[in-house]
């Protein structure tokens, strides 16, 4: 009997830092549980911003979120998990398409595709690299373990781990760099959500093959995005840069335009809400 293969597209917008399985300079071996990781830093508490002298006070709190079109959901298990609460678990109707979707607020969770087919990654992610804005780049140090590898709720809002697939960089209509990940699956895609704080709290969502989902980390109102939002990426580094950064080139307007599902309201985010790459 021939296996049924499926596909899933994951679109990343906002403060999502792309990392590969590097070995930190400290000599601590990388976790064997992932090959590539998106880190969504936890900046949901305005105090996180106010207490960091490197971050402008006017930055708005950022919230990690998962969006899925209702019509793409085949089945879903328990959605009332510790650390995985619904963003009003309501059905929104956006724009001209009138296509309902659900948005879940991600609080201290690990996301992955349970039935992804392992394969070599094909990546052309021309995301701005965090070191390109810092001289000398060595001042950033290795990735901060408590944010990028150890699931500490106050440091990271969510991780999205994947072993392979095609990752491309696209441009939003506002000029932000956004990740576009295409994954092959064995059967219909199965999204798995695992709480940082419990080994048993797992959510599983089965989607139709060919579905697109959105994982993002940005201000509650997309109109509140600012160029300085990009500084939040540096929370993934051991040391925050101690100089004024020139962020004029943190976008990628020349690349192919990002065309996520039409119900995604984040199309106009500006370069400061770009994805990044580190280390």
N, C-alpha and C positions, 0 to 999 in steps of 0.2 A: 504494500500500500504506500503510495507516494506521500511524503510529508508535505503538509501545507505550510508554506512560508508566508509571513506577513511583513509589513513595514510600519514604522512609526517615525514621525518627524517631531522633534522637540525643538521649539524656538525659545532662545534665551534672550531676555532683555534686561537692561538695567545693570546693577552692581553684582555681576556674576563673574568670578575670577576663575579662569580655566587653568588647570594644572595637570601635568603628567606625573607619573610615578617616579619622582626624583628621590634620591637618598639625601637627607639633610646633612649639612656640614657637621653636625654634632655627632654623626656616626650612628644615629638611631635609625634602624632599618625601616623602610617604608612599609605601610600596611599591605599585606598580600591580597586584601579584599577588593582592591580596585586598580584599574590600569590608568584611567583618566578620571578626573574629578572636576566638577564645578563647585566652587565654594561660594555660598551666599552668606556674607557676613551678617551678624546680628546688629542692626542699627535701629531696631524698632522702638527703643526707649530713647526719648529725646535727651535723657541724661547722659547716654553714651556719647552723644555729640558734644554736649555742654561740658563734660568732664575731660575732653581731649583738647589740649591747648593747640593742637595742630589743625583742628577742624573749625571752620567758620561757624559762628553761633547761628547764622541764619539758615543753615542746612535743615531740611525737614527730615523727620524720622522716616526710615525706609522699612518696607514690609515685604517679606518673601511670600510668594503666592504661586499656586498651581491653578491653571485654567484648562477646562475640558468642555468641549461642546456636548450638551446632553445627548444629542443623537449619536455620538460616537461611543457612549458607554453601553457595553453589553451587560456586564454584571459588576457589582461593587459590594465588598464586604463591609464590615463595621466602619462607619465614618466618625465615630465618637471616640477617638483615641487620645491618650495623654500626649500633648504636644502637637496635635494635629486637629485644629479646630476650623470650622467652616468660616469663611468670610461671609457671614450671614447665610450660609448655605442656601441662598436664594437663587432663583432663576432670573438672570438679567436679560434684557432685550436691547440689543445694541444696533444703532444705525439703521441702514436701509434693509439689511438682510433679515432682521427680525428673527435671528437664530439664537435660541436660548443656550446659555452655557452656565456652568457652575464654577465658582472661584473659591478655592480653599486657602486659608492663611496657613503658611508653613511655619511651625514653631518647633525647632530642635528635632528635625527629622532627616533621615537618610532615604533618598529616592533612588531607585534603580529599575531596570527592565528585567524582570525575573527570567524571561525566556529569550533573551537576546542571543543571537548566534555569535559566538566568539570569532572574531576575525581581525586581521591587522587594521589599525585605524588609518583612514585616509584623511589627512587634515591639511587644510589650507587656511588656517585661522589667522588672518592678518590683524588680530586684535592688537591694540596698543600694548606694548610690553611695559610693565611698571618701571623697569630700569631705564627706559629711554628718556624719561623726564628728570632723571637724577644723575648728578655728577659729583663724585664718582658713584657708579651704580652699586659698588660694594657696600656702601653705607646702609643699604636695606637689609643686609644679612640674609640668612636662609628663611624659608617660610616659617611663620610662627606656628609651632606645633599645636598650641592650645586653640588655634583657630582653624587650621587646615587639616589636621589629622586626628586630634583627640576631640571626640564629640562633647564639647563643653557648651551647655546651652547659652551662657551669657556671651559667648564669642561667635558662634556660628548659628545661623537660623536654620540652614539646611545644607546638605551635600547632595549632589546628583552624580552618581558613579556609573561609568560605562567602560566596557572592555574594547569596543570597536565600533565601527560605523564611519560614515562620511561627515566630517565636521567642516563647515564652511563659514566664512564671515560674510554677512550681508549688512547693508546700510538701511537704517530706518529712513522714513521720509524726512525726518529732522536731522539726519546726519550721524546718528549714533551707530556704533559697531554692535551687531547683534549676532549671536550664534545660531546656526541652522544645522541641526544634527539629524542625520537619517540613519536609522537602525533597522537591521533585518531581524526578524523574530521567527521562532518555531511555532507556528500557529498564530492566533490573534495576539497582539501585544498585551503583556501583563505588567502593569505598573505596580511596583511594590514600594510601600512606605513603611519605614521602620523607625519607631521612636528612639531618640537618643537615650531616654531614661528607662527603657524597659526592653528586654530581649523577647518579650512575647507579644507586644503590641504591634501588630502588622496589619496594614491595610492593603488589599489587593483589588485592583480595578482592571477588568478586561475590556479592551477597546477593539473596535473594528479595525481591520487591517487598512492601512492608508490614512489613519487618523493623524491629526496634528494637535499637539498640546503646547501650552505656553508655560514656561517657568520664568518668573521674574522677581526682581528685587528693586523696588523703587518707592517713591513717595505715594501716599494714598491718592493724591490727585496728580496725574501725570503732568499737569500744567505747572506744578511746583518744582519740576526738575531744574537743576542749576549746573553750570560748568563744574563747580567745586564738588559736586556729588562724586566725581571720579576719585576724589581723595579717599573715600571710604574703602576703596580697593586696598589701600596701604595698610589696613588693619590685618591683612593676611601676611605681612612682613614682620620679621623679628624687630626691626627698628623703623620707626616712622621717619620719612625724610625731614631734615631740619632746615630746609631751604624753601623759598617760594618757588612753586612749580609753574612752568609755562605749559598750560594745558590746551593751547590752541590747536594742537594736532592730535587730540585724543579721539577724534572721530574718524570715520572712513567714508565720506560722502561719495567717493569715486567708485565704490564697489556696487555690485548688483543690488538693486533695491529689495529690501526685506518685504516679503509678502506673506505675512502670517494669515491665519483665518480672519475673515473680515469682521468677526465679532471682537477681535482684540483691540482695545481702545488705546494701546500704547504706541501707535504707529508714528507719532510725531516727536518722540523723545529725542533730545538734542545730544551732541557729542559727549557732554558730561555724564550721561547715563549709558556710556558704552560698556561692553564687556571688556575684560583685560586678560592678560596672560602673565603668569609668573610661576616658577622662577625661570 
